[in-house]
Amino acid sequence: MSMRLGIFIPTPFRSYDRVQSAIWIRALQLVKCFRAKGIHVSVNNPFRRYDAVIYHRGMHRKSLHFVRFLRRISTKVYWDTCVDYFETHEAANHEQVTFARAIAGFVDGVCVPTEGIAQSARRYNGNVLVMPDPVDLCHFAGYKDNVNFAQPIFGWSGVACKACFLNRYADFLDGRMQIISERPPLLSFRYDFIPWSYASFPGALLTCDVAFLPRTLESTYTVNNSSFKALVFAVLGIPIIANRLPSYELMSADYPAVSFLEDFGDRPKAALDALTTIDRNPTKVREAYDRRLWAEKLLGWLAVA
């Protein structure tokens, strides 16, 4: 009999344009892959019995109660968290940390996107799978043929409030930056704005010559971010300037067209110049982060855990 798998997400919506990015990246986009493997998958259906369920994101008192309920309808219960909620930081308060640790200790395993989060999770559960945020290669298709290194258009995508990191490089970016986001962020320099939608996202990325993705590394929240912000540029063959997040360093093993600002004294022009001779072939990074590969690995973990 095929595995009966339940996916539980904290929203009634299924449209990628109406859910948090982690939900479509780590849950919804994998459903098609599961079904292609013959798995019986349901999303947010508490009226079935399951061999395994994966609960996404929740880290509150009600989340712990719901996870306990899931134990009644499923043989195994797993938790997927894309943030290190095991330590307090700007995105996790004391209450969230308390219940995150309790949930991790209750479930049969924890799935996380980076090794840094895994190290925290292993203090509360010995069964942790590191699954990087994967990518749908059919949707993120195409290749950036002609990168204009002489007069590049820089690109950044993400939640608008996080674009504040760009202000540090205002003089360098002024008048040659494209922001892909849900709304225009308040920045100290001129830029072009492209409204984010899932359907138009790959095309918007391809209008950029170089991804510019600075990030301060001040807490376990920022240090343990996934590679997805850079990954969507990498799989299209777009060169990247960024800070040394561990997930970006790991990704660069499969996509070397990444310049880390730390290596150039935080001088973006020097980082840009270094990219001109680096191979931008995305074949290896596309293979390494293919959603079909990670759906299969996730199913294997569920089957043996």
PyMOL commands that set and color helices and strands:
alter all, ss='L'
color gray80, all
select helices_A, chain A and resi 16-18+21-36+61-73+94-106+115-121+160-173+201-206+220-223+228-234+246-252+261-264+268-275+283-288+291-304
alter helices_A, ss='H'
color red, helices_A
select strands_A, chain A and resi 4-8+40-43+50-56+74-80+109-112+128-130+154-157+177-181+192-195+210-213+240-242+258-260
alter strands_A, ss='S'
color yellow, strands_A
deselect
rebuild
show_as cartoon
